[in-house]
Amino acid sequence: MAEYLEFFFLGLLQGVFEWLPISSQGILVLSLVLLLGFKPSEAADISILLHLGTCLAAMIYFRRDIVKILKRSSDEDERMLFFLLVASSATVISGLPTYLFFRGVGSQGEAFLGLLGGALIITGLAQRRGEPRRGISSKAPSLGTGLLLGLLQGLSALPGLSRSGITISALLLHGFEGEEALRISYLSSIPASLFASLGVILLGGSIPLGPHLLTAAMASLISALITIGSLIRISQRVNFSSFCILMGLVSLISFILKFIIIL
């Protein structure tokens, strides 16, 4: 029963943090490793599978946008469809080797903590650079932007690198306004989350599917649906870079302490 409650709580956290430019995966992995005693590779697989809940929430929230894009009723919709296809393909190209690399490093807990801390700090610094500015408001992004966005998105398979943080920052730096950057980033997250979860299952992830993961996914779906609208509005106003940097420092300190203990 305690395990179900733990996974339910983790699902709630995933549903809230997914929409913010901080690494929900990094925070979940850090919690699973330091607080619940999971191996880094196991924690990474769990956090990826929990994205199925928030992926479904995004599909529900952006259902009108998705239907409009699939119908290709305008040139802008058709460009957006091709943009998402390019971004998704690029995500697979960079995401698969990143995931396999982490599974190798993640088997060494001390190295994992240092890597995670550095990734969180990088996300925080990127978020500080991505200050909202006036720019493109509604046009579909170019295919070149889709390629760049997809490659960056794939790197977020490394826990600690925020998918939304690095993609939103990249779009802001490319001249997109805050609201449009959020919309494009979250639409891009839908196929990315589906591919990532499918990849974990097909590659034989270190955690078996079970009712506890289903409980967590349902919790993330519920909390994501409740919070997505308000949290997107909050993320337009608040800079979360300091939080990312703080979490990164916590992880680095844990890494240093473990290294000292080993010596």
N, C-alpha and C positions, 0 to 999 in steps of 0.2 A: 504493500500500500504506500509506503514511504517513497518508493521509487517512482510510482505513478505521480505522486504529488510533486516530486522534484522535476520530472519531465513536463508536467503541466505548467509549473512555474517558468521553466526554461522556454516553453512555447509562448507563454505570455510575453516574456522579454523579447523574443524574436519578433513577435507581431508588432511590438512598439518600436524597437530599434531599427527595423528594416527600412523604415521610411526616412530615417535621419542620416545625415552624412557622417556617421560614425560606423565602425565595423561591428555590426551585429554578430557576424560570425566570429570575429576576434574575441568579443566579450563572452560569447557562449563557450568557445573553446577554452578560454582562460578559466571560466567558472567550472567547466567540466573537469579540467585537469587539476586545478589547485584546490577546489572545494570538494569535488565528488570522486577524485582519484582515478579518472579515466586516463588511458593512454592518449597521447596527442593524436595519433592516427585515428583512433576510435572517436575522439571528440570532434575531429574535423569531419568525419563521415556523418555523425549525428547532426552537426550544425548545417551541413549541406542539405540533408534530407528534410530538415525542418523548414527549409525554404519553400517546400511544396505548399504549405499552408498560406504563406504570404503571397506566393505566386497566384494561387486561386483568388485571394483577396484582391490582388491587383487586376486580375481578369474581370472580376465583378465590378470594381470601382471604375475601370476604364472601358467597360463593355461597349459603350457608344462609340468611343474612339476606335476600338478594335473592329467593330462591325463596319464602320465607315471606311477604314483603311482596307479591309478585305473586299469590300464592294468596289473599290477603286473608282468611285464616282467622280473624281476630279484628278487633274494632273498632280496636285499636291499629295493626294492620298496614294497615288501610284508611286510617287517618289518616296514617300514614307515607307511603303511596303518594301521597296527595293533596299532602302536604307536599313531596315530591320533585318532583312535577309543577309546583307553584307556584314552588318554588325554581329549577327549571330554566328556566321561562318568564321569571322575573325576571332570571336570569343572561343570557339572550339580550338582554333589553331594555337592560341596562346594559353588557354585554360588547361588543356589536357597535360602538357608538359609541366606546367606550374603545379598542378595537383599531384602528379607523380613525383615531382621533386620534393614537395612537402611531405608526402608519405614516407620518403626516405629519411629526410631530416627529422620528421616528427617522431621517428622511432627512438631518437636520442633526446630525452626530455630537456636536458640542460640547454642544448643548442636550440631547441624549439622555443624556449622562453626568450632567449636573446633575439631570435629571428622575429618572433611575434611582437616584442617590444619595439624593435626598430621599425617594423611595418606600421604599427599604430602611430608612431611619431611622424613617419613620412606622410601618412594620411592627414594628420593634424596640420602639418606644414603646408600640404597641398590645399587644404581647406582654407587656410589663411590667405593663400595667394588668389583663390577663386572668389574674390569679392564681387557681388552683384554689380552689374553696370548696364547702362542702356545699350540695347543692341537689337538683334534679330528677335522678333516676337512671335511669328506664327508660320513662317515658311518652313518647308521640310528641309532638313539638313542634307548636305551633299553626300555622295557615296564615299568621298575621301574622309569626311568626318565620321561616317559609319565605320570605315575600316579602322580609324584611330580609336574610336570609342570601343569597338569590339575587342581590339587588342588590349586596351587598358582594362576592360571588363574581365577578360580572361585572367589577368594577373590577380584579380580579387579572389581567385581560388586559394590564394595564400591567406590564411586567417590573419587579421590585423589590418589588411588593406581593404578599406571600405569600398565596395562596388559603387554605391551611390555617391560616396565622397569624391572618388577620383573621376567618375564620369561627369558628375555635375560640375566639378571644378574645371574639367576640360571644356565642357560646353560653355561655361561662363567665360573662360579665357578666349573662346572662339567667337564671342560676341553675342551669345544668346542671353535673353533676359531670364531672370530667375524662374518665373513660372513655367516658361517653355522648356528650360533646361531640366526642370523637375519632371515635366510630362514626358519628354523624350527619354530621360534616364529610366523612368519606371516602366515605360512601354518596352524598352530594351531588356529590362530585367526579366520579363515573362519567359521568352524563349531561353534565356540564359539559365534561369532557375530550373526549367524543365530538362534541359540538356545536362546540367550538372548533376541533378538527382538521378537521371537515367544512367549517366556515366558511373556514378558510385555503385549503382545496382549491378550494371553489366560488368564492371571491373572487379566485382566481388569485394565490396567494402567490408571493413573489419567489424561492422556492427550488423547483426541480423535484424531484418524487419520484424516488428512485433507490436503488440498492443500498446506498449509504453510509448513507442515512437508515434503511433497513430494518435494517442492522447495528446502528445506534444504538438503534433501538426494541427489537430483540431483547435487546440488552445491558441496557436499562432494565427490561425484563420479568424477566430472570433475576435481576438484583441486587435488584429490588423484592420478588420472591417470597422471596428469601433473607433479606432484612433487615426486612420489614414488621412481623413480630411483635415482634422485639426493639426496633426503633426506636420503635414505638408505646409500648412500655413505658418507654423512655428519655425520650420526649417528655412523658410524664406527670410526670417527676421533675425534668427539667432545663429551666431558662429560657434560651432561645436568643436573647433580645432583644439581648444584648451582641454576639453574632455578627452579627446583622442590622445593628446600628448601625455596627459595625466595617467591614462590607462597604460600607455606605452612605458612610462617610467616605472609603474608598478611591476610590469612584467620584467623589465630590465633589472630592477632591484632584486626580484625573485631569482632571476638568472645568476646574478652576482653572488647572492647568498648561497645558492646551491653549489656554485663553483667553489666558493670558499670552504663550504662544508666538505666537499669532495677532497680538496687539498688537505 
